[in-house]
Amino acid sequence: STPIKSSAASDVYKRQMPDPALETPYSNRQGGARRRTPQHQSMYDTGGRIMPQDKEVEEAVLGALMLEKDAYTTVCDILKPECFYEPRNQRIYEAIQSLGASQKPIDMLTVVEQLRLNGTLAEVGGPVVISELTSRVASGAHVEFHARIVAQKYLARELISFAAGIEGKAFDESNDVDDLLQEAEGRLFEISQRNVKKDVTQVDPVISDAIKQIQAAANRESGLSGLESGYHDLDNLTSGWQNSDLIIIAARPAMGKTAFVLSMAKNMAVNYNIPVAIFSLEMSNLQLINRLISNVCEIESSLIKSGKLSRLQWDQLMTRIKHLYGAPLFIDDTPSLSIFELRTKARRLVREHNVKFIIIDYLQLMNASGMHFGSREQEVSMISRSLKQLAKELNIPIVALSQLNRSVESRQSGDGGSKRPQLSDLRESGAIEQDADIVCFIHRPEYYTKSDVDAEGHDIRGLAEFIVAKHRSGSVDTIKMRFKGRLARFENWSENDFDPDAAPVTVESSFNTGSFGQTPTGTFTASPTPLSGGTADFLSGPSDAPAPF
């Protein structure tokens, strides 16, 4: 038999029942009792404290929006439905938002009608509640101030929920701390991106900054307003790499993307003393330095790796490597770097080392751990967008290398002309093309033609075309450069006109005696016999002159 409640108990039970006006669409009845699933966070945090909220201010904002004609345009970029703590206030603002989006008048009658169309009029308490909201507000003079209070309360609740979630996971020892840190960075970044907005700036101070930049460019000997890359034709086209620009350099594998940015980093850090940071997700810092040594010392990378250097080459190595010491070049070889780690490290490099230029090798190896995406394309889009935001925040140029898809290889051509990359060839995301200020491609015709000449008979040995396919602040063009495969180095096209397959040029050595002979032209030739065991052995022999170091 079913027990019968006493009248006193029945009264207590009724007082505990929720108000039907506040009932959510997910409420239902089972066995005569109502079970309610709230659509918003609990009123209390984990410590029993009341979550930040202000019901009266929320109602004042909604009442003002229905009284003042232009109130919605003032607060539409400050508030969103979830900013309101009370569920029925969220439904009312959703109706107001729908009216504003369709350019319809916003008043008590139109809001009631929109709520009826949305099917939420009964949920908010009917027309009586809407009329009460308007009767409590005398004017909408302070609607923006009140709206910011509502937004700040919402942000505080977001941070409390975020911190509570991370705290709970941190207590769970089965969670990896590094993964949890990545998740925390991603979630906090997501909250900040949704809530932090930059105010507008009056044009006068911006004009003053532009004049200063023009004057600085005029006073420079190079006449460039940006950072010099060391490639003269490219610098003339771009006027140097500009602050806050995101530059994408893309190519198929083996075209020389890493070789190009290393050559450029050497030019900037060594020749122009510009602090440069390289984030290498593909190669270790030792591999990068070996390639840089080959570039600077003009010794083949295979010899650098094997250590089978002649005495002349050892002397050349020790003489030229001195240029690298003290260069403002910083390398980070963290694999699978996340965009949040990059932001933290980049800020520190700019703050502590005054880094002016950042290179990322390469974009598709990055991730956005801690955030969830429906596809890899959405993740890459978020990464490219974040890189552009980082360039603007730090006010420095950022170069990101990118892969191209296989459509380049599938195009048929007799002379390699159709193998030239296009913007549509960018891999995994069209957002890369949209976010970038400059999109460049590297194309080496001889790689595809397998010949020393093109269809018109032009010599293409060592030719590398640097294609500027998108330039938001200037014209597009194709820059000729010279690629030296033995040294993994890019040079200006007019810099040297010798055969790119010729042996590297060497400098005079103090060991040019005995096994080293002087040619009739006055240059020295090295002995083909490497040092014993591929290591440097500078012990003097019976007939050798004393070593100079």
For each residue, the residues with C-beta under 8 A, 3 or more apart:
1:
2:
3:
4:
5: 9 10 13
6: 9 10
7: 10 11
8: 11 12
9: 5 6 12 13
10: 5 6 7 13 14
11: 7 8 14 15
12: 8 9 15 16
13: 5 9 10 16 17
14: 10 11 17
15: 11 12
16: 12 13
17: 13 14 34
18: 22 23 27 34 36
19: 22 23
20: 23
21: 88 123 124 125 126 129
22: 18 19 86 87 88 125
23: 18 19 20 27 34 36 123
24: 27 36 37 38 39 87 123
25: 120 123
26: 36 37 39
27: 18 23 24 34 35 36 37
28: 34 35
29: 32 33 34 35
30: 33 35
31:
32: 29
33: 29 30
34: 17 18 23 27 28 29
35: 27 28 29 30
36: 18 23 24 26 27
37: 24 26 27
38: 24 41 42 87
39: 24 26 87 90
40: 85 86 87 90
41: 38 51 157 161
42: 38 45 51
43: 50 51 53
44: 48 49 50 51
45: 42 48 49 50 51 160 164
46: 164
47:
48: 44 45
49: 44 45
50: 43 44 45 53
51: 41 42 43 44 45 85 157 160
52: 153 156 157 160
53: 43 50 58 85 86 153 157
54: 57 58 85 149 150 153
55: 58 59 85 86 89
56: 59 60
57: 54 60 61 146 149 150
58: 53 54 55 61 62 84 85 86 89 150
59: 55 56 62 63 89 133 136
60: 56 57 63 64 136 137 143 146
61: 57 58 64 65 75 79 143 146 147 150
62: 58 59 65 66 89 92 93 96 133
63: 59 60 66 67 133 134 135 136 137
64: 60 61 67 68 71 137 139 140 142 143 146
65: 61 62 68 71 72 75 93 96 106 140 143
66: 62 63 96 106 107 108 111 130 133 134
67: 63 64 71 107 134 137 139 140
68: 64 65 71 139 140 143
69: 105 106
70: 73 74
71: 64 65 67 68 74 75 106 140 143
72: 65 75 76 96 99 100 106
73: 70 76 100
74: 70 71 78 143 144 147
75: 61 65 71 72 78 79 143 144 147
76: 72 73 79 97 100
77: 197
78: 74 75 144 147 148 151
79: 61 75 76 83 84 93 147 150 151
80: 83 97
81: 84 90 91 93 94 97
82: 90 154
83: 79 80 93 150 151 153 154
84: 58 79 81 89 90 93 150 154
85: 40 51 53 54 55 58 89 153 154 157
86: 22 40 53 55 58 89 90
87: 22 24 38 39 40 90 91 123
88: 21 22 91 92 123 124 125 129
89: 55 58 59 62 84 85 86 92 93
90: 39 40 81 82 84 86 87 93 94
91: 81 87 88 94 95 115 118 120 123 124
92: 62 88 89 95 96 111 115 124 130 133
93: 62 65 79 81 83 84 89 90 96 97
94: 81 90 91 97 98 118 120
95: 91 92 98 99 111 114 115 118 120
96: 62 65 66 72 92 93 99 100 106 111 114
97: 76 80 81 93 94 100 101
98: 94 95 101 102 114 118
99: 72 95 96 102 104 105 106 110 111 114
100: 72 73 76 96 97 103 104 106
101: 97 98
102: 98 99
103: 100
104: 99 100 110
105: 69 99 110
106: 65 66 69 71 72 96 99 100 110 111
107: 66 67 110 111
108: 66 111 112 130 131 134
109: 112 113
110: 99 104 105 106 107 113 114
111: 66 92 95 96 99 106 107 108 114 115 130
112: 108 109 115 116 121 127 130
113: 109 110 116 117
114: 95 96 98 99 110 111 117 118
115: 91 92 95 111 112 118 120 121 124 130
116: 112 113 119 121
117: 113 114
118: 91 94 95 98 114 115 121
119: 116
120: 25 91 94 95 115 123 124
121: 112 115 116 118 124 126 127
122: 125 126
123: 21 23 24 25 87 88 91 120
124: 21 88 91 92 115 120 121 129 130
125: 21 22 88 122 128 129
126: 21 121 122 129 130
127: 112 121 130 131
128: 125 131 132
129: 21 88 124 125 126 132 133
130: 66 92 108 111 112 115 124 126 127 133 134
131: 108 127 128 134 135
132: 128 129 135 136
133: 59 62 63 66 92 129 130 136 137
134: 63 66 67 108 130 131 137
135: 63 131 132
136: 59 60 63 132 133
137: 60 63 64 67 133 134 140
138:
139: 64 67 68
140: 64 65 67 68 71 137 143
141:
142: 64 145 146
143: 60 61 64 65 68 71 74 75 140 146 147
144: 74 75 78 147 148
145: 142 148 149
146: 57 60 61 64 142 143 149 150
147: 61 74 75 78 79 143 144 150 151
148: 78 144 145 151 152
149: 54 57 145 146 152 153
150: 54 57 58 61 79 83 84 146 147 153 154
151: 78 79 83 147 148 154 155 195
152: 148 149 155 156
153: 52 53 54 83 85 149 150 156 157
154: 82 83 84 85 150 151 157 158
155: 151 152 158 159 191 195
156: 52 152 153 159 160
157: 41 51 52 53 85 153 154 160 161
158: 154 155 161 162 191 195
159: 155 156 162 163 191
160: 45 51 52 156 157 163 164
161: 41 157 158 164 165
162: 158 159 165 166 184 187 188 191
163: 159 160 166 167
164: 45 46 160 161 167 168
165: 161 162 168 169 187
166: 162 163 169 170 180 183 184 187
167: 163 164 170 171
168: 164 165 171 172
169: 165 166 172 175 180 183
170: 166 167 175 177 180
171: 167 168
172: 168 169 175
173:
174:
175: 169 170 172 179 180
176: 179 180
177: 170 180 181
178: 181 182
179: 175 176 182 183 369
180: 166 169 170 175 176 177 183 184
181: 177 178 184 185
182: 178 179 185 186 338 340 341 369 370
183: 166 169 179 180 186 187 369 370
184: 162 166 180 181 187 188 370
185: 181 182 188 189 338 340 341 344 370
186: 182 183 189 190 338 340 368 369 370 371
187: 162 165 166 183 184 190 191 370 371
188: 162 184 185 191 192
189: 185 186 192 193 340 343 370 371
190: 186 187 193 194 371
191: 155 158 159 162 187 188 194 195
192: 188 189 195 196
193: 189 190 196
194: 190 191
195: 151 155 158 191 192
196: 192 193
197: 77
198:
199:
200:
201: 205 206
202: 205 206
203: 206 207
204: 207 208
205: 201 202 208 209
206: 201 202 203 209 210
207: 203 204 210 211
208: 204 205 211 212
209: 205 206 212 213
210: 206 207 213 214
211: 207 208 214 215
212: 208 209 215 216
213: 209 210 216 217 225
214: 210 211 217 218 225
215: 211 212 218 219
216: 212 213 219 220 225
217: 213 214 220 223 224 225 239
218: 214 215 223
219: 215 216
220: 216 217 223 224
221:
222: 228 235 240
223: 217 218 220
224: 217 220 227 228 235 239 240
225: 213 214 216 217 239 240 242
226: 238 239 240 241 242 243 397
227: 224 240 241 268 272 274 356 357 397
228: 222 224 235 240 267 268 272 274
229: 234 235 240 241 264 267 268
230: 235 263 264 266 267 268 271 272
231: 234 235 264 267 466 479 481 490 492
232: 235 236 492
233: 236 237 479 480 492 493
234: 229 231 237 238 466 468 479
235: 222 224 228 229 230 231 232 238 239 240
236: 232 233 239
237: 233 234 468 471 474 475 477 479
238: 226 234 235 241 242 438 468 471 474
239: 217 224 225 226 235 236 242 474
240: 222 224 225 226 227 228 229 235
241: 226 227 229 238 245 247 357 397 399
242: 225 226 238 239 245 397 437 473
243: 226 395 396 397
244: 391 392 395 396 397
245: 241 242 391 397 398 437 438 472 473
246: 384 387 388 391 397 398 400 435 436 437 438
247: 241 397 398 399 400 436 437 438 439 440
248: 363 399 400 401 402 426 432 433 436 438 439 440
249: 257 260 261 399 400 401 402 440 441 442
250: 257 401 402 403 404 421 425 426 427 439 440 441 442
251: 255 256 257 403 404 421 441 442 443
252: 255 403 404 408 409 421
253: 403
254: 447
255: 251 252 442 443 444 447
256: 251 259 260 442 444 464 483 488 490
257: 249 250 251 260 261 361 362 401 442
258: 261 262 280 282 283 288 291 361 401 488
259: 256 262 263 291 483 488 489 490
260: 249 256 257 263 264 442 466 490
261: 249 257 258 264 265 278 359 361 399 401
262: 258 259 265 266 278 288 291 292 295 488
263: 230 259 260 266 267 295 489 490 491
264: 229 230 231 260 261 267 268 359 490
265: 261 262 268 269 276 278 292 329 357 359
266: 230 262 263 269 270 271 292 295 296 329
267: 228 229 230 231 263 264 270 271 272
268: 227 228 229 230 264 265 271 272 274 276 357
269: 265 266 272 273 274 275 276 327 328 329
270: 266 267 273 296 323 324 327 329
271: 230 266 267 268
272: 227 228 230 267 268 269
273: 269 270 327 328
274: 227 228 268 269 328 356 357
275: 269 328 329 330 353 354 355 356 357
276: 265 268 269 328 329 330 355 356 357 358 359
277: 330 331 332 346 349 353 355 357 358 359
278: 261 262 265 288 329 330 331 332 358 359 361
279: 332 334 337 342 345 358 359 360 361
280: 258 283 284 285 288 331 332 333 361
281: 333 334 335 336 337 360 361 362 365 366
282: 258 361 362 365
283: 258 280 287 288 333 361
284: 280 287 288 333
285: 280 288 289 331 332 333
286: 289 290
287: 283 284 290 291
288: 258 262 278 280 283 284 285 291 292 331 333
289: 285 286 292 293 331
290: 286 287 293 294 301 304 305
291: 258 259 262 287 288 294 295 301 488
292: 262 265 266 288 289 295 296 324
293: 289 290 296 297 299 304 317 321 324
294: 290 291 297 298 299 300 301 304 487 488 489
295: 262 263 266 291 292 298 487 488 489
296: 266 270 292 293 320 321 323 324
297: 293 294 316 317 320 321
298: 294 295 316 320 487 504 505 506
299: 293 294 303 304 309 313 316 317 487 504
300: 294 303 304 486 487 504
301: 290 291 294 304 305 486 487 488
302: 305 306
303: 299 300 306 307 308 309 313
304: 290 293 294 299 300 301 307
305: 290 301 302
306: 302 303 534
307: 303 304 534 535 536
308: 303 530 531 534
309: 299 303 313 314 317 530 531 534 536
310: 313 314 526 527 528 529 530 531
311: 314 315 509 511 515 516 526 527 531
312: 315 316 506 509 511 512 516 524 526 527
313: 299 303 309 310 316 317 506 526
314: 309 310 311 317 318 531 536 538
315: 311 312 318 319 507 509 510 511
316: 297 298 299 312 313 319 320 506 507 509
317: 293 297 299 309 313 314 320 321
318: 314 315 321 322 549
319: 315 316 322 507
320: 296 297 298 316 317 323 507
321: 293 296 297 317 318 324 325
322: 318 319 325
323: 270 296 320 327
324: 270 292 293 296 321 327 329
325: 321 322
326:
327: 269 270 273 323 324
328: 269 273 274 275 276 353 355
329: 265 266 269 270 275 276 278 324
330: 275 276 277 278 349 353 355
331: 277 278 280 285 288 289
332: 277 278 279 280 285 337 345
333: 280 281 283 284 285 288
334: 279 281 337 341
335: 281 365
336: 281 365 366 367
337: 279 281 332 334 341 342 365 366 367
338: 182 185 186 341 342 366 367 368 369 370
339: 342 343 366 367 368 382 383 386 387
340: 182 185 186 189 343 344 368 369 370
341: 182 185 334 337 338 344 345
342: 279 337 338 339 345 346 360 366 390
343: 189 339 340 346 347 386 390
344: 185 340 341 347 348
345: 279 332 341 342 348 349
346: 277 342 343 349 350 355 358 390 394
347: 343 344 350 351 394
348: 344 345 351 352
349: 277 330 345 346 352 353 355 358
350: 346 347 353 354 355 394 396
351: 347 348
352: 348 349
353: 275 277 328 330 349 350
354: 275 350
355: 275 276 277 328 330 346 349 350 358 396
356: 227 274 275 276 396
357: 227 241 265 268 274 275 276 277 396 397 399
358: 276 277 278 279 346 349 355 394 396 397 398 399
359: 261 264 265 276 277 278 279 398 399 400 401
360: 279 281 342 363 366 387 398 399 400 401
361: 257 258 261 278 279 280 281 282 283 401
362: 257 281 282 365 400 401 402 403
363: 248 360 366 380 383 384 387 400 401 402 432
364: 380 402 403 427 428
365: 281 282 335 336 337 362
366: 281 336 337 338 339 342 360 363 383
367: 336 337 338 339 379 383
368: 186 338 339 340 371 373 379 382 383 386
369: 179 182 183 186 338 340
370: 182 183 184 185 186 187 189 338 340
371: 186 187 189 190 368 379 382
372:
373: 368 376 378 379 382
374: 378
375: 378 379
376: 373 379 380 428
377: 380 381 428 429
378: 373 374 375 381 382
379: 367 368 371 373 375 376 382 383
380: 363 364 376 377 383 384 428 429 431 432
381: 377 378 384 385 429 431 432
382: 339 368 371 373 378 379 385 386
383: 339 363 366 367 368 379 380 386 387
384: 246 363 380 381 387 388 400 429 431 432 435 436
385: 381 382 388 389 431 435
386: 339 343 368 382 383 389 390
387: 246 339 360 363 383 384 390 391 398 400 435
388: 246 384 385 391 392 435 436 437
389: 385 386 392 393
390: 342 343 346 386 387 393 394 398
391: 244 245 246 387 388 394 395 396 397 398
392: 244 388 389 395
393: 389 390
394: 346 347 350 358 390 391 398
395: 243 244 391 392
396: 243 244 350 355 356 357 358 391
397: 226 227 241 242 243 244 245 246 247 357 358 391
398: 245 246 247 358 359 360 387 390 391 394
399: 241 247 248 249 261 357 358 359 360
400: 246 247 248 249 359 360 362 363 384 387
401: 248 249 250 257 258 261 359 360 361 362 363
402: 248 249 250 362 363 364 426 427 432
403: 250 251 252 253 362 364 427
404: 250 251 252 407 408 421 425 426 427 441
405: 408 425 426 427 428
406: 409 410
407: 404 410 411 424 425
408: 252 404 405 411 419 421 425
409: 252 406 419
410: 406 407
411: 407 408 418 419
412: 418
413: 416 417 418 419 448
414: 455
415: 445 449 454 455
416: 413 419 420 445 447 448 449 454
417: 413 420 455
418: 411 412 413
419: 408 409 411 413 416 443 445 448
420: 416 417 441 443 465 467
421: 250 251 252 404 408 425 441 443 467 469
422: 425 469
423: 426 433 439 469 470
424: 407
425: 250 404 405 407 408 421 422
426: 248 250 402 404 405 423 429 430 432 433 439
427: 250 364 402 403 404 405
428: 364 376 377 380 405 432
429: 377 380 381 384 426 432
430: 426 433 434
431: 380 381 384 385 434 435
432: 248 363 380 381 384 402 426 428 429 435 436 439
433: 248 423 426 430 436 439 470
434: 430 431
435: 246 384 385 387 388 431 432
436: 246 247 248 384 388 432 433 439 470
437: 242 245 246 247 388 471 472 473
438: 238 245 246 247 248 468 470 471 472
439: 247 248 250 423 426 432 433 436 468 469 470
440: 247 248 249 250 466 467 468 469
441: 249 250 251 404 420 421 465 466 467 469
442: 249 250 251 255 256 257 260 464 465 466 467
443: 251 255 419 420 421 464 465 467
444: 255 256 447 448 463 464 465 483
445: 415 416 419 448 449 454 460 463 465
446: 449 450 451 452 460 461 462 463
447: 254 255 416 444
448: 413 416 419 444 445
449: 415 416 445 446 454 460
450: 446
451: 446 454 460
452: 446 459 460 461
453: 457 458 459 460
454: 415 416 445 449 451 457 458 460
455: 414 415 417
456:
457: 453 454
458: 453 454
459: 452 453 463
460: 445 446 449 451 452 453 454 463
461: 446 452 499 500 501
462: 446 482 483 484 485 500 501
463: 444 445 446 459 460 480 481 482 483 493
464: 256 442 443 444 480 481 482 483 490
465: 420 441 442 443 444 445 478 479 480 481
466: 231 234 260 440 441 442 478 479 480 481
467: 420 421 440 441 442 443 478 479
468: 234 237 238 438 439 440 471 476 477 478 479
469: 421 422 423 439 440 441 476
470: 423 433 436 438 439 476
471: 237 238 437 438 468 474 475 476
472: 245 437 438
473: 242 245 437
474: 237 238 239 471
475: 237 471
476: 468 469 470 471
477: 237 468
478: 465 466 467 468
479: 231 233 234 237 465 466 467 468 493
480: 233 463 464 465 466 493
481: 231 463 464 465 466 490 491 492 493
482: 462 463 464 490 491 492 493 495 496 500
483: 256 259 444 462 463 464 489 490 500
484: 462 487 488 489 490 491 500
485: 462 488 500 501
486: 300 301 500 501 504
487: 294 295 298 299 300 301 484 504
488: 256 258 259 262 291 294 295 301 484 485
489: 259 263 294 295 483 484
490: 231 256 259 260 263 264 464 481 482 483 484
491: 263 481 482 484 495 496
492: 231 232 233 481 482 495
493: 233 463 479 480 481 482
494: 497
495: 482 491 492
496: 482 491
497: 494
498: 502
499: 461 502
500: 461 462 482 483 484 485 486
501: 461 462 485 486
502: 498 499
503:
504: 298 299 300 486 487
505: 298
506: 298 312 313 316 509 523 524 526
507: 315 316 319 320
508: 512 524
509: 311 312 315 316 506 512 516 524
510: 315 548
511: 311 312 315 514 516
512: 312 508 509 516 518 524
513: 516 544 545
514: 511 543 544 545
515: 311 527 529
516: 311 312 509 511 512 513 524 525 526 527
517: 524 525
518: 512 522 523 524
519: 522 523 524 525
520:
521:
522: 518 519
523: 506 518 519
524: 312 506 508 509 512 516 517 518 519
525: 516 517 519
526: 310 311 312 313 506 516
527: 310 311 312 515 516
528: 310
529: 310 515
530: 308 309 310 534
531: 308 309 310 311 314 534 535 536 537
532: 535 537
533: 537
534: 306 307 308 309 530 531
535: 307 531 532
536: 307 309 314 531
537: 531 532 533
538: 314 547 549
539:
540: 544 545 546 547
541: 544
542:
543: 514
544: 513 514 540 541 547
545: 513 514 540
546: 540
547: 538 540 544
548: 510
549: 318 538
